[in-house]
């Protein structure tokens, strides 16, 4: 999931993600004959090699947007997921594993972070220049020991700011019986000053009597995430995920930011194929 503060998903993203998935699936290489140890257990919700999911998820953005006056409420979006031998797509993230062993992997990744805004989104943003969404080009490294997993993602924004982001997560996952699968992650996101200025800065030309000019520096945002998935049988699956971010001073000091923390809740239903 996208970890950038003030993330949102515009309607135009639905078609973009669908086209991206279709192209990536068409280029996917056939699955290797060797599969993961649990791949024979089709009742487990844990994603299997060669699995494709299609469904919808509800995204509660009531407190998941940091900009003043922006309150998205509940929205429904496509849930697209594919996991091949090397190619993987999950909602807004596309990656291809180049190097891997039993305990670690390295993959280039393309991620869409729908965190831009328009001056019409809120009265507090009136007069601000429209900010484009981020298209992140980066490299993701994963390391796994038993149930303990870690991930480092370093990326450059090619779509809007030209800034840089680094994300680190440490988490655990475990089956809960034969049908449920739970996970929990703790992490932190580093954003450099250029990236933050694109999203939260206010130029002298945009400044008003109640909105002074502001140029943020770099920041580190701590994050926490818990989720559970449940196999309903007949290939139908449910997913619930809650994510919390504590925004740092560099972001909350911006005159266009109205919250000190973000909470995002997602609930999804999908049908899966192998």
N, C-alpha and C positions, 0 to 999 in steps of 0.2 A: 504494500500500500504506500501511496505517496505520503511522505512525512513532512513536507514543507508546510509551514504555518500558512494559514489563510487559504488553504486549498479549496477549490470548488470545481464542479464539472459542468461546463456549458452544454447546451443541447447539441451544438455542432460537433462535439467530441464523440457522440454516439456513432455517427457515420464514419468518422476518422478511425476510431478503434476497430470497427467492423471491417473496414477495408484493409487495415494493417494486419489484422488477424488472418484474413483470407489470403493475403500475399505471403505471410510467414508460413502458414500451414502448407501452401502449395510448394514452398521451397524446402520443406522439412525432409530430412533424409529418413529412410526406412528404419524402423526400430531394430536394434541389435537383438540377437537371439537370447542374450543373457539379460536377465531382469533383476530388479532388486529382490532381496530376500523375502519381503512381504508381498510381492506382486501377485502371488497366487491367492491371497486372501482378499477376494473381491468384496467382502462385507465390510472391510475396514474403510473408514472415510479418508484415511491418509491418501493423498494423491499418488497414483500409480503411474509407471512409465507408459506412454502411449495413451494417456487419458485426455479426453476432451469434455469440457462442461459448457453448457449453454443454459442460461436462465436470466434471472433478474435479481437485483438487490436494492433494498431501500437504504438510503443514506440520510441519516438525521444530521443536518448541519445547523441546528439551532444555536449551538455554541461552538461550531467548527469553522467560523470565519472571524478573523481578528479585526476586520475593518469596521469603523464606527457606522452604525445604522444599517449594516448588512446582516440580515437574518434569513437564512435560506429555508428553514423548516425541513420537512421531509420531501425527498425526491427519489424517483425510481430510475435506475439505469441498468443497462445490460450487464450480465455477469458472463464474461468470456474467459475461458481458461483452457490452456493446452500445455501438456508436458510430454515432450518427445525424448528421444535418447540424448539429444544435446539442445534442441530448440525448446524454449519455454515462453509462454505468453500468459500474463495474468492481469486482466483489466487494463492497466495503463503502462505495463512494463513488458518489454520484449528483450530476451537475452539468448545468447548462444554460447555454450560451454566450449572453450578451446582446449583447456587443460584440466585434468582431474585425476585424482587418486581415490582410494577408499575413504580418505578422511578430509580432503580439501579439493576445491575446484576454483577455476578462474574463468570469468566470462565477460565479454563486452556487453553493454546493455544500452538500450534506448528507452527512456522513461518520459512520459508526458506528465507534467505537473500543472494542473489547471488552477493556477494561483494568481492569474492576472485580474484586472478589474477595469470597469468602464466608469466614467464620471456619472453615468445615470444610475449606477447601482445603489447610490446612497446620497442624500443631501450633503453629507459631510465630504463627499468626494467631488462635488460640483466644482468645475474649473480645473480639475486635475487632468493631466494627460493620460490617455488610455494606455494601460500597461498590458503587454502581450503575455500569454502563458509561456511557461518554460518548457523547452525541449532539451532534456538532459542526455548528453552523450558521455558515457563513463565506463568504468570497469568495476566488476563486483567479484570479491573474493569471499568464499565460504569455507568454514572449517567446522568439522563435526566430530564429537567424541561421545558415543552413546546417545543419550537424550540431550546433551548439551551442544548447542549450536552457536556459532558466532558469524557475523557478516560485516564486511567493510565495503562500502560503495563510495567511490570518488568520481565526481562527474562535473562536466562543464556545460553551462547553459548556452546552447546554440540558438535558442529561439527568442530570447528577449533581452536579458541583462548582460550576457557575456561573462557572468560571474561563475563562481565555483562553490560546490557543496560536497561535504564528506559526511557520510552516515555510518555509525557503528551500532550494532545490536548484539546482545548476548541473550540467549533464550533457551527454553526447554520445551519439549513437546512429548506427549505420551498418549497411548490409547487408553480409553476409559471403557473397558469391556470390548465387545466385538463390533459395536456400532458407532461409538463416539470417539472423538479425537480432540484433545485440548492442547493449547500452547500458550506460553507467556513470554514476553520479551521486555527487556530494559535496554535503553540505548540513548544516544545523543546525536544531534545533527549540528554540524558546523557549517555556517554560511559566511562567506567573506563579505567585505563591505560593499563591493560592487553589486553583488546579488541582493543584499538587503536594501541598498539605495534604490534599486529598480522597483522593489515592491513597497517599501515603506518610507522612502525619502520624499521630501517636499522641496522643490526648487524655489528660488526667489520669485520667479514669474508666477508660480502657483500659490504663493503665500498670501494670506489674508489676515485681517485683524484677529481672527480666532484660529487661524491655522498658520503658525509661524514656519519659516523655512527650517528644514531638518535634513541632516545627512548622517545616517547611522553607520556605525563601524561594523566589524565582524561580530558574530554571536555564536553561542552554543546553546542549543535547546534540548533539555532532557525530555525523554519520552518513555511511556510505558504502554504496553499493549497486551490484552488477553483475548482469547478467542476459543470457541468450541464449534465443532462440526458434528453433525449427526446423520447417519445413514437411515433413511426412511424405508429402504427396501425398494425393489423394482427400479433401481438406479437413481432414485430421487434423493437429494441430499439438502440438508439445511446448514446454514452457517451464521454464526453470531460473533461480532468482533467489536471491542471497545478500545479506543485509543485515547490517551491523555498526553498533552504537551504543556509544559510550563514555559511560557515565553520569557526570554531574557530582557534585561533593561534596554538593550540596544533597539529592540523592536517595540516594547511597550511605551517607550518615550516618544515615539512618533505621534504627531497630532492627528493622524488618520487612523490610529489603532485604538480600539475601545475595550480590549480584553487583556487580561494577564495570563490566561490559560485557555486551552482549547480542548474540548471533548467531542469525539466523533463516534457515533454508533452506526454499525452496518448490520443488516439482517438480510440474508439471501436464500433463495431457493433455486436449485439448478438440476438439470438432467445430465447424466454423464454417460459417455461411451468409452470403450477401451479399444 
